[in-house]
Amino acid sequence: MIENSSAVCEIWGLILANLRYVSSSNVSFDLLSFDAAKLQKANFHKVAWGTETVKKQFGTTINRFTKQPQTFSVTFKFKGDPAKRKEQIDKLIFQTEKDIADMNPGRLYWNDQYISVYLIEHSTYPEDSGMNYTITEGKFYAPFPFWIEEKTIIIKPSEESSSEYPENVKAFPEWRDWVYPYDYAYPYARNIIYFDADSALPSDFRAAAYGPVLNYVNFFIDGHEYKVNYELRDGQVMFIDTRDFIPISERCYVLNENGTKTNVFDYRSPDSTLFEKIPAGNAQMNYSRAFRLDLTIFQERSAPI
């Protein structure tokens, strides 16, 4: 059961945010409430980049920048009677250790941004004898060292030219045949959709193509073709996911009407690199619009904002 949170927190007296931890079993902990797991201190905004270099007589030449997995030191504070504190701590530790046992990370949420983590260290102790609170210190380990904010575009199929529609319309009136769930104006013309990836880095994405689709699924982003030579029946959905930490069986598959999955990775077109990321900034999508296509963009940041 998910426990909803609407609390607002001030971290280090500087930044306001809604904070929660959601385990891989979908159990949510409000990190700003003594009724769950009050987060007293954390270092979510500590960022470091590495370098791969070649030594020179004076200094180095940088070949590329790298980023190691992130580790966040955290301190939780539990208040109330000893039985309540024990129950709260046991619940948090049980869920984080289940994440580890299942090899399936939980998520730290900062507003709508999240990072996948494991609690790899924890130590619990009363701060002083007779005190009415207990301290738990720990470390969250993030194997993929970026915070993610998801942005989704939904494009409905069209049977005729979209030239009758205005090129700049905010939000998503019901008479339009595509949806952008943000209050920005994005020009739209015929089979071209312009959008932006709000990240300094190229963004991964997940595309969902809804059947029926004849012969093959394909679309273009900034001139790069994504194509799978597989036909879809009505009720089937094809997913293409560019994230390289997703199991290969989940990166290109079809969800069938009965809930089963068909791996279609081997049907990818040899003429396209199926898992190319979306460039940072403004981008352009082009496709036939003969079928519905949902595009979820995973915008990456080194620290939450």
N, C-alpha and C positions, 0 to 999 in steps of 0.2 A: 504494500500500500504506500502511495506517495504522500509525503507530508508537505503541503504547500507552505511557502514562505513569502512574506511580503515585507520583511524587515529591511532596514537600511542601515548600513554600517559605515563607520569612519575608520579607515586604516591609517595608523600613524598620524591621525589628525589632519590628513590632507585630502583624501579622495573618498567620495560617497559611492557606495555600490551595494547591490544585493549579492550576497554570497551564500552558496550552498554546495554541499557535496552529495552527489548521486551515485550510489554503488552500481555495479554491473547488474545487480538484481532489482534495480529501479527503486531502491529505498533511499529517500532523500533526508538529508540532515541540514537544518537551518543553522549555519555557522555563526549566526548573530543572536542566538537565543539560548538562554540557560536551560530551556526545556529540551534542547537537542544537544548541540555540541558547540558551545560558545568559543569562537576563535579569538584569542587574546592578541596574538602576534603572528605575522607571516611575512615572507620576503618575496611576494609574487612579482615585484617589479625589479628584481635583480637580474640583469641581462648581461651575458658575456658571449662574444664571438671569438672563434679560433681562426687561425690562419695556416695555410700550407704555403711555405716560402722556399726560396732558393737563396743561399747566402751569397752576398757580393762583398767586394772589398769594403764598401761602405754601406752598411745596412743590408736590406734584403729586397728581393722581388717577390711580390705576392702573386701566387698562382690562383688561389681562390680562397674564399672565406668559408669556414665550417661552423657548425653549431653542435655542441655536445648535448646529450640528454640533460634536462633541467632537474635540479633537486631543490625543493622548497622546504625550508625549516619552518615548522608550525608549532604553536603552543595553544592548547585548548584549556579552558577553565570550566570546571563543573561545580555547581553550587547546589545547596540543599542538604537534606539529611543523607547519611552515608548509604542507605539502601537505594535511594534514588540515583545518587552519583554512580554507584556500582552498576546499576542497570543501564544507565546511559553510556558509560564507558564500554561495558560488555557488548552493547548493541553496535557501537561504532567499530570496535575491534573485530567483532564477528564479521561484519559486512566487508571490511577492508581485507581481512584474511581470506574470505570467500573469493574476492576478486583475484587474489594471488593464487589460490588453489585452482580456480577456473581459468587462469591465464587470460583474464578478461578485465581490463582496467575500469575503474570508476571515473567519474568526471568532477572536476572542480569548475563551478560556474561563477563568473564575475559578470553580473547582469546577464546579457545574452551570449557572452563569449565563454568558451569552455576549453579545458585542456585535460587530456586523458592521463590518469595517474594511478600509481600504486602506493599505499602507505607501507614503506619498507622498513621503517624503524619507529618504535614507540616506547616511551618510558613513563610510568604513572607513579605519582607520589603526592602526599599531602605537603603543602608548602611549610606548614608549621603544625606541631602537635596541637590538637584541639580546634583547628581552623575549620570553618564550615564550607570549604571548597577544596577541590582536588585538581592538581595540574597534570596534564598529559602532554608530553613533548614528543614530537615525531618528525619524520621526513617523508614528504611525498616525492616520488620519482616519476618523471614524465619522459618516457622513451622517445616520443615525438615532441620536440621542444618548442612548440608553437601553440598559442592560443588561437582558437578558431571562432569565427563568426560566420554563420550560414546566411546566404542570401539566395532566394529562390525566384526563378522566372517560370511561369506556366504559359505555354503557347498552345492555344487550341487549334484544331485543324480548320481550314477554310476551303470552301468550295468555289470561291471567286476571288477576284483581285481585292486587295485591302485598300485600294487607292481612294475609296470613298471615306476612309477614316482620317481624321486630323492627324498630323504628324507629331504633335506634341500635346499630350493629354495627361494630366496628373492623376495619380492613384489608379483605380481600375473600375470605371463605370461598367455596369453589367452588359451594355450593348457592345462593348469591345470584345475581341476574340483572343486577347492575351492578357495576362495578369502580371503585374510587378508589385509585390507587397511593400512598397516604400513610396512615400509621397514625393517623388521626383518626376521630372518630365524627361522621357526618353523617346527620341524620334523613331518612328516606325514607318516603313515604306515597303509595300508589296511583301516579298519574302525575306526582308532584311530586318533584323532586330539589333539595335545598338544598346549596349549596356556597359557598366563599368565594374571592375573588380577592385574593391577598395582595399588594396594591400600594396605594399612596396615590393612584394615578391610575387612571382607567378603563382596562380591559385589552382589547386586541384578542384575537381568537380565530379558530381554524379549526375548522369543523364538518365531519364526514364522515358522510353518511347512506348506508346500505347497502341496495341493492335486494333483493327487489322492494318497490316503493312504488307504490300506486295513486294516480292523479290528480295528486298534488302532494306536495312535501316542505314541512312546516312545523313550527315549534316556537316556544315563547315563553320569553324570559328577562326576568324582572322586568316582565312584562306587555307587553313589546315583541315583536311577531310578526316572525319570519323565515320567508318563504314564497316558494317557487319553483314555478310551475305547470308541472311537468315530471314525467312518470311514469318510474320506474326499473324495468328488468328485473332479474331475479336475476343477480348478478355485476357489475352496474354500481354505481358509488359517486359520489355528488354531493359536491363540496367547496365550501364557502362560507368565504371568507377575508376578514376585515375590514381587514387591514393595507393602508394606502393606498399603500405603496411597492411592493406586489406588482403586476406587470403585470395590466391589466384582464382579459386572457384567462385568468389564473390565479386570479381572485377568485371566480368562480362557474362551475364547469364539471363535466362528468361524465366520469369515467374509465371507458371501455368495457372489455368483457371481453377484447378483443384488444390493450389497451394504448393505443389512440388516445383522444384527448380531444375532447369536444363542448362548445363554449362555450354555456352556457345563461343568460348574463347577461340577455338580453332576455326571458327567461321569468319574471323576478322579478315578484312581485306589486306593483302600483302602490300598494297600501294599506299597504305596510310599507317601512321604510328598512332595506335588507338588511344594511348594514354598520355598524349601531349597535354601539358598544363595550359591554362588560360594566361596570356601575358598580363602583367600589371597594367592598371589604368583602363582606358577606353578599349572596348572590343566590339566586334561585329559578328553576329551569327547569321548564317544564310542556309535555308533548307526549303524543301518543297511545300511544307505545311500541309501535306496530305495526311498527317497523323498528329496526334497530340504529343508534345514534347515538354517535359519538365526538366529544368536545369538548376541544380543546387550547387552554388559556388561556395567553396570552403576558403574564406579569406583568412590569411595567416598573419599573426602579429607576435612579436617577441614578448610583449607584455600586454596585459589587458588595459583598455582605456575606458 
